[in-house]
Amino acid sequence: MSIKENKKKVIAIALIGIVCVVGIAAAVLLNGNDAKSKALNEISDVEVTEYFKEDQTDINKLIDEYKGKIEKADDKDVDAILKEFKKELSNYHEREDVIDAYLDEIEKQVDKLKGDKKKKAEKLLDSYEDKLEVVESKEEFAKLSKELEDKLKEDSKVTVKVENNEVAEMVTEVKQDTKTYSNSNSSSSKKNNSSSNKGNSSSGSSNSGGSTKPSHTHSWNKHYATGYKTETYQVSHYVCSCGIDFGLNYDAAYDHQTDALCNFGERTVTETRQVPYQYVDYYYCSCGATR
């Protein structure tokens, strides 16, 4: 082979190597961008309007914050940031989840009644169910749920008690948030009135013995566990005319056909397999409480 031909061969090999390197780099870059794109889409797909009005501003801020984090993050950190976002989002309750769980608990207690009391309670529950399902704010939910409970107590002598601990804590948390939200909105008016109240303090008793520590409000996080479910699927097996099923082993079926002088073909069969899935088995708070 001549020197000229050797040079051409070396140049060709070098070009192939460069193309391979560029191709690999492009694939890595595309995969990274794809992961970011998927994470950003998942965050953007959160339906903020499905949450209570009082939470929507905070959720929108949370979405903007984590979209910014993902856009600036290295590709290897995207999954961890997305998990962190989901954990933060789980601190907020969707309206439908709260209302449906609450109504289910009330229905259980109404079902225990008999006769006219039960009929009255069912009619009342039906009328409030329509109202509750269209509420948009925690304030509306707290108001209507109290009305319903008061009327059930008055008309059917039912004292509503949410027996499911998880639902009870979720409902209580929503109502507590309503009080916090109302108090924060009225704080400015309280400050404006404080100076005039001080002027009259000498004529009345004083309650300024010391500041009280605010009660702890749980911030619930989801704890996930892995379960398994049975899934059916169809697959083609190689089956001989003599009845032997060779599964997916084409070579064995072919060899048997040659030795035994019989024919084989494909047959669709149904099989099962265990598929893992994630589910929420309990909620936990940083204070150590669970539900």
C-alpha positions in Angstrom: 0.0 0.0 0.0 1.4 3.4 -0.9 2.1 6.3 1.5 -0.7 8.3 -0.1 -3.2 5.5 0.4 -2.1 5.1 4.1 -2.7 8.8 4.6 -6.2 8.5 3.2 -6.9 5.6 5.5 -5.7 7.5 8.6 -7.7 10.5 7.7 -10.9 8.4 7.2 -10.4 6.7 10.6 -9.9 10.1 12.3 -13.1 11.4 10.7 -15.1 8.4 11.8 -13.8 8.9 15.3 -14.8 12.6 15.3 -18.3 11.8 14.0 -18.7 9.2 16.8 -17.6 11.6 19.5 -19.9 14.3 18.2 -22.8 11.8 18.0 -22.3 10.6 21.6 -22.0 14.2 22.9 -25.2 15.2 21.0 -27.1 12.2 22.4 -26.0 13.0 26.0 -27.1 16.7 25.5 -30.4 15.7 24.1 -31.1 13.2 26.9 -30.3 15.9 29.5 -32.5 18.4 27.7 -35.3 15.8 27.5 -35.1 15.1 31.3 -35.4 18.9 32.0 -38.2 19.3 29.5 -40.2 16.4 31.1 -39.7 17.8 34.6 -40.7 21.3 33.6 -43.8 19.9 31.8 -44.8 17.9 34.9 -44.5 21.0 37.1 -46.4 23.1 34.6 -49.2 20.5 34.4 -50.2 21.0 38.0 -53.8 22.3 38.0 -53.6 25.1 40.5 -57.3 25.8 40.2 -58.1 22.4 41.8 -56.7 23.7 45.1 -58.4 26.1 47.6 -58.2 29.7 46.7 -56.2 30.6 49.8 -53.4 28.2 48.6 -53.3 29.1 44.9 -50.9 32.1 45.2 -48.4 30.0 47.2 -48.7 27.1 44.8 -48.0 29.4 41.8 -44.9 30.8 43.6 -43.8 27.2 44.3 -44.2 26.3 40.6 -42.2 29.3 39.5 -39.5 28.7 42.1 -39.0 25.0 41.1 -39.1 25.7 37.3 -36.3 28.2 37.9 -34.3 25.7 39.9 -34.7 23.0 37.2 -33.7 25.4 34.4 -30.5 26.3 36.2 -29.7 22.8 37.5 -27.3 20.3 36.2 -29.0 17.4 34.4 -28.0 14.9 37.2 -29.9 17.0 39.8 -33.2 17.3 37.9 -34.8 14.2 39.4 -34.0 15.2 43.0 -35.4 18.7 42.5 -38.6 17.3 41.0 -39.0 14.9 44.0 -38.5 17.9 46.3 -41.2 19.9 44.4 -43.7 17.0 44.8 -42.9 16.8 48.5 -43.6 20.5 48.9 -46.8 20.3 46.8 -48.1 17.5 49.0 -48.5 20.0 51.9 -51.5 21.4 50.1 -54.8 19.6 49.8 -56.9 19.6 46.6 -60.5 20.8 47.2 -62.1 17.6 45.8 -60.0 15.3 48.1 -61.0 17.2 51.2 -64.7 17.6 50.4 -65.2 14.0 49.1 -63.5 12.6 52.2 -65.5 14.8 54.5 -68.9 13.9 52.8 -68.0 10.2 52.9 -67.5 10.4 56.7 -70.9 12.2 57.2 -72.6 9.6 55.0 -71.3 6.8 57.2 -72.9 8.4 60.3 -76.2 9.1 58.5 -76.4 5.5 57.3 -76.5 4.4 61.0 -79.7 6.3 61.6 -83.2 4.8 61.2 -86.7 5.9 60.2 -87.6 9.6 59.9 -84.3 10.7 61.4 -82.4 9.0 58.6 -84.7 10.4 55.8 -84.4 13.9 57.2 -80.6 13.6 57.5 -80.3 12.2 54.0 -82.4 15.0 52.5 -80.3 17.6 54.3 -77.0 15.9 53.3 -78.1 15.8 49.6 -78.9 19.6 49.7 -75.5 20.5 51.2 -73.6 18.0 49.0 -74.3 20.1 45.9 -73.3 23.3 47.7 -70.0 21.8 49.1 -68.9 20.4 45.8 -68.7 23.8 44.2 -66.9 25.7 47.0 -63.6 27.3 46.0 -62.2 28.6 49.3 -61.5 27.2 52.7 -63.7 29.9 54.2 -66.7 28.7 52.2 -66.0 25.0 53.2 -65.7 25.9 56.9 -68.9 27.9 56.8 -71.0 25.3 54.9 -69.6 22.3 56.9 -70.5 24.0 60.2 -74.0 24.8 58.9 -74.5 21.2 57.9 -73.3 19.8 61.2 -75.4 22.3 63.2 -78.6 21.3 61.2 -77.9 17.6 61.5 -77.6 18.0 65.2 -80.8 20.1 65.4 -83.0 18.1 63.0 -81.8 14.5 63.5 -79.9 14.7 66.8 -76.7 13.7 65.0 -73.4 15.0 66.5 -71.0 14.8 63.6 -67.7 13.2 64.4 -65.2 12.4 61.7 -64.0 9.0 62.8 -61.2 8.5 60.2 -58.2 10.1 61.8 -56.5 11.0 58.4 -59.7 12.7 57.2 -60.3 14.4 60.6 -56.8 15.9 60.6 -57.1 17.0 57.0 -60.4 18.7 57.6 -59.2 20.3 60.9 -56.1 21.5 59.1 -58.2 23.2 56.4 -60.4 24.9 59.0 -57.4 26.0 61.0 -55.8 27.5 57.9 -59.1 29.4 57.4 -58.6 31.0 60.9 -54.9 31.8 60.2 -55.8 33.3 56.8 -58.6 35.5 58.3 -56.3 36.6 61.2 -53.5 37.6 58.8 -56.0 39.7 56.7 -57.2 41.5 59.8 -53.8 42.0 61.4 -53.4 45.5 59.9 -56.7 46.7 61.4 -55.6 45.3 64.8 -52.4 47.3 64.6 -54.3 50.5 63.8 -56.5 50.1 66.8 -53.7 49.2 69.2 -52.7 52.8 70.0 -56.3 53.8 70.9 -56.6 50.7 73.1 -53.4 51.6 75.0 -55.0 55.0 75.9 -57.9 53.2 77.7 -55.8 50.5 79.3 -55.5 52.2 82.7 -59.3 52.0 83.3 -59.5 48.3 82.7 -57.6 45.1 83.7 -54.5 44.2 81.8 -53.9 40.9 80.1 -50.2 41.5 79.1 -48.7 38.9 81.3 -46.6 37.6 78.5 -46.6 36.3 75.0 -48.2 33.0 74.2 -46.4 30.4 72.0 -48.4 29.7 68.8 -49.7 26.2 68.5 -47.9 23.9 66.1 -49.6 23.4 62.7 -48.7 20.0 61.1 -47.1 20.1 57.7 -47.9 16.7 56.2 -45.6 14.8 53.8 -46.5 11.7 52.0 -44.6 8.4 52.7 -44.6 6.1 49.8 -44.5 2.3 49.9 -44.2 -0.3 47.1 -47.0 -2.8 46.4 -47.4 -5.4 43.7 -50.4 -6.1 41.4 -51.0 -9.0 39.0 -51.1 -8.0 35.4 -52.1 -10.2 32.4 -50.5 -10.0 29.0 -50.4 -11.9 25.8 -47.4 -13.5 24.2 -46.7 -15.8 21.2 -45.3 -19.3 22.0 -43.9 -21.8 19.6 -46.1 -24.9 19.8 -45.6 -28.2 18.0 -48.4 -30.1 16.3 -47.7 -32.9 18.8 -48.6 -30.6 21.7 -45.3 -29.6 23.1 -45.0 -25.9 24.0 -41.5 -24.5 23.5 -42.4 -21.1 24.8 -40.2 -18.5 23.1 -37.5 -21.0 22.1 -37.6 -21.0 18.4 -34.4 -23.1 18.0 -35.7 -25.9 20.2 -39.0 -26.0 18.3 -37.2 -26.1 15.0 -34.8 -28.9 16.1 -37.8 -31.0 17.5 -39.6 -30.5 14.2 -36.6 -31.9 12.3 -36.1 -34.9 14.6 -39.8 -35.8 15.2 -41.0 -35.1 11.7 -43.9 -32.8 12.9 -44.7 -29.2 12.4 -44.7 -26.2 14.8 -46.3 -22.8 14.7 -47.0 -19.7 16.8 -49.9 -19.6 19.3 -51.0 -16.6 21.4 -51.2 -17.4 25.1 -52.1 -15.3 28.2 -49.6 -15.1 31.0 -49.4 -13.1 34.3 -46.7 -11.1 36.0 -46.2 -9.1 39.2 -45.9 -5.4 38.5 -44.7 -2.9 41.2 -46.5 0.3 42.0 -46.2 3.2 44.5 -48.9 4.1 47.0 -49.1 6.4 50.0 -49.2 4.3 53.2 -49.1 7.2 55.7 -48.4 10.9 56.2 -45.7 12.3 58.5 -44.8 15.7 60.0 -41.4 17.0 60.9 -42.5 17.1 64.5 -42.7 13.2 64.5 -46.5 12.9 64.2 -48.0 10.5 61.7 -51.5 9.9 60.3 
